[in-house]
Amino acid sequence: MSSSALSPQQITDLLAETGYWRGAQLDEVAPLVYEELRRLAHSYMSRERPDHTLQATALVNEAYLRLAERTKAHWQDRTHFFAGAARMMRHILVDHARRRQRAKRGSGAVNLELIETAALVQEQAEHVVDLNEALERLAQLDRRASQVVELKYFGGMSYDEIAEVLSISGITARRDWEFAKAWLHKELAKP
Amino acid sequence: MSSAQLHRLKEIFHSARELRPNERPEFLNKICGNDTELRREIDALLKSGQEADGFMVDPPAQLAAEVFGEAETPADTGRTIGHYKLLERIGSGGMGEVYLAERADQQFKMQVAIKLIKRGMDTESVLRRFQHERQILASLEHPNIARLLDGGETEDGLPYFVMEHVKGERIDRYAEAKSLSLRERLELFRQACGAVSFAHQHLVVHRDLKPSNILVTPEGVPKLLDFGIAKIIQAADGAGALATITAMPALTPEYASPEQVRGESMTTAGDVYSLGVVLYELLTATLPYRFASQSPHDVARVITEQEPTRPSTAIKDRDSRTGPGSPRRVFDRTGFPDSSDSRFTVHFSRSLRGDLDNIVLMALRKEPERRYQSVEQFSEDIRRHLEERPVLARKDTAGYRAAKFVRRNKLALAAAALVLLSLIGGIFTTSWQARKATIQEHRARAEQARAERRFNDVRKLANSVLFDYHDAIKALPGATKVRERLVKDALTYLDSLASEAHGDPALQRELAAAYERVGDVRGGESSGSLGDVAGAVESYRKALMIREALVALNSDDSQARRDLADSHQKIGYRLLDTGEASKGLEHLRKALTLYLDLTREQPANDDLQFELAGACNKVGKAMSDQGDLAGALGQHRAALAICEKLAASNPLDQRYRRALWISHESVARALWLQNDVAGAIEANSKALALGEALTADDPINADYRRALVLTYQNGGDYRKKNDKRGALEYFRRAAALDEELLAADPANALTRIDLGYTHKRIADFLANQQDSSQALLHFSKALEIFEKLVSDAPADLTSRLRVATCRAGVAGMRARLGEVDPALGDCRKTIALLREITEDATNPHQRFKRAEAYEYLGYAYLALAASPKASASEARERMSAARDMFRQSLNVLEDLRSRGTMEASSEAWARNIAGEIAKCDTALAR
């Protein structure tokens, strides 16, 4: 798969759609942010860390630190940056998970050495695709709750930060999260 | 389900969850009524909520790792673009990729580099930027810049361009592989500067200068590459839109200028800075900064805030860090001589010290406007250095600026004070921000960042505020006041950090250095101290304790041992003037032992030899103070022998010349104290010749002037006995020099002490010549000076004894001049003062002053007794008082003699006083 899992235009559209980011030059910024996320992930992987874990949220934090100065014309503050990055993260992961599933259906081959990791990744990929679909259904019914999920799960944001982005109280953010979690869990448990 | 239904569900859900589980059924029965559908939904939701504890807690980490960490785009190897066939990918940046390619349609095979846009990265702005780079390259034809050969569009309509393929090595690795000498490195670097300068003349700023963008061909020609983020300085010929792309990433933050990492627009000054980093690395094989982590945030902060280590220090530090057993990664990579032979490091370090340090640091200044005006100017300064001509670069950054203020006028001192306070203010702000940041960041990471920040703050305080300011200003008259406030603020800050520094040796080292610096400023031995001896000792002790712990931690660390020796000396030397002189000598001996060990281990290290000589001289002075005259002379002669060697092999080094001068004078004094007047005068003449030459070479150096004053004073002392006219001449020269110094810096304690002494010596001399009114004038001047000193530093016993002596002198002269009542008043005041003071009985330095004060009082009462206005009973009373005073004086001397700490030259003095007592007895017996 190439690094253009999402085209720059798609990324730009995503960011524009959220309203978290602004400005006419999003097309300049979007590939930067995407490339930054990718680069960071790559460097994390090549550092051969014993646990090999990679937190998507940690990535977003790093990306923020790197890009904060250079892209600040395009978002209001730190939390809005995260919000945009969370949206991007969600779509990048979902997009990848979908492609992965298609590829798997095609080949069916699994590298035995990687079987454990592969199983975990496969599980996560399925989960992300299902979650995304459920989240889209939730958005139809309660857009705000779906946004809270996106910001918290994909962006690793705190209730207070979410509250700031969505102009709600921290308590509301927490209640939305709890409700959405129960709702999504129920949806995913459906046969 | 509709949105409204969901919201009703949500409300019930929250309400139910606020209830205890046993209260829920009743609530739900009531609220759902007969709506079984709703009831089923809410029950399922509540159940789901209870089961969802582990749900959506962890992000899909493995999936993210896969999507982001996967392999790079498969290379387009083998593809043909235009007339070129791609051979292999040799580079990949954010937007573009570079391939090695060859012309497919020609007989001779020319290899080129082709730059393409990465697939999927072809947004409008990237395309614009790409075209822009091509346009820049086209305008730059220079032997040291990789040439643009061709360009076009691929079949998919994406632009590409063809460049000269430079087969070469990074400039730093090239210098390493060829083991280039310092001169060769500088000359190579200047060629690279030529290319950058050429680009600047064509209004192009490179913005990404670093060793990997400066390749050197096998023929030794450096070539500048990668104008990928270069910028045209002025928006011309339709490039206006490009000016908005200042938000482009700095790809290599280690070489980015402070303004670049702050995201400000870049000018040619940024290229000057980056070249400065490249030169730094070429010369020292290290980067100018210590980065806490590779995290961009840390890197950026370090670049904007941390003061770079001087190259000459960096190379030494690196040597001491790479002890046996630890990998000498950097050193071995660079082709510098093996660091296990410290002579080479010392040699290289010495070559960097001075001009090259200043040149590199000037290029690295934080403020763009204070760097070299252009790359050309930078390069020219290196040329001047190579030709051994004076360079433009001046030492110090902030300090230099302050120095200029001070020179301009005295009012500007206030401005310098403001600069200092704002620096301190900046330090407090960062540490406050650091604290604030901990709340937001992940704890472990924040802790590390905080530690690093603390390190930097202390480093900045010690390096920039204290070292640079102090060093720059201390040789200049007029700066003392500025530092009083600085000391107070600095101590508050350091004390708060010291308690948190455990387990962090690097921070502890910096803390110790900072405490020592504060000690220097408070009351160090060098000129320009504030004269607060007790305060200085307190600060030095803090440094000593930290350093003892560091040496205990790693006894092989020679730098740590030197630092420890330094602390012992500073404390020891200061204690000599307090009531704890013998403790002082102990400290000095500890330092001497440390240096003897170190020089034994590294006999060829001139720096260590120099320190050893200093240690000998200090021990010598202390021994002399405590009466061991022969021992003292031995130490001074040992120091002299070392300094003669050092000065002979380094004839231009001012430090060694100064040390030689001081050693001669120390020998002179030691000889004089042993009654070898001729020997003393001979050594003093040698010292004077050296001192005058050195002061002539560096006339604004206050330290040299002060030492010269002392040398003159001593010259006067040695001549007092046999050459009275000559002695007065020496004293007057000393006084004239002192007056000059003091006029320039009225708060300087040491200059004040010197001047006070000089006046006293002149007064003594004139009193002997029976010139009472002139002598009174000089005693009064001396008294005024010492009284001011005592009011500034009440703990300074020596100065209080000096006040007593001078007031007794004033009393005596007034008595001679017939001013009976004032004279009596002065006598009473002096006696009261002497009763107040309890000096260290073993400190002959202070004890002699007491003896002298009583002696002067004795003469004052004698003169009063002889007053024609005195009645018989008054005369008798005063004669009796005179006898008492002489007796007190003799008591002190006899006590010293019994302790074996009396100078030989003082025996005559004691006999003289005994004679005066006898005369008084005779008179009283009448």
Interface residues (C-beta under 8 A of the other chain):
Chain A: M1 S2 S3 S4 A5 S7 P8 Q9 T12 Q25 D27 E28 V29 A30 P31 L32 E35 L37 R38 R39 L40 A41 H42 Y44 M45 S46 H52 T53 L54 Q55 A56 T57 L59 E62 L65 R66 E69 R70 T71 K72 A73 M89 I92 L93 H96 A97 R100 T117 L120 V121 Q124 A125 H127 V128 L131 Q140 L141 D142 A145 V149 Y153 F154 G156 R175 E178 F179 K181 A182 W183 L184 H185 K186 A189
Chain B: M1 S2 S3 L6 H7 K10 F13 H14 R17 A44 L45 L46 S48 G49 E51 A52 F55 M56 P59 P60 A61 Q62 L63 A64 A65 E66 V67 F68 G69 E70 E72 T73 G94 M95 K118 R119 G120 M121 D122 T123 E124 S125 V126 T244 I245 A247 M248 P249 V261 R262 G263 S295 P296 H297 A300
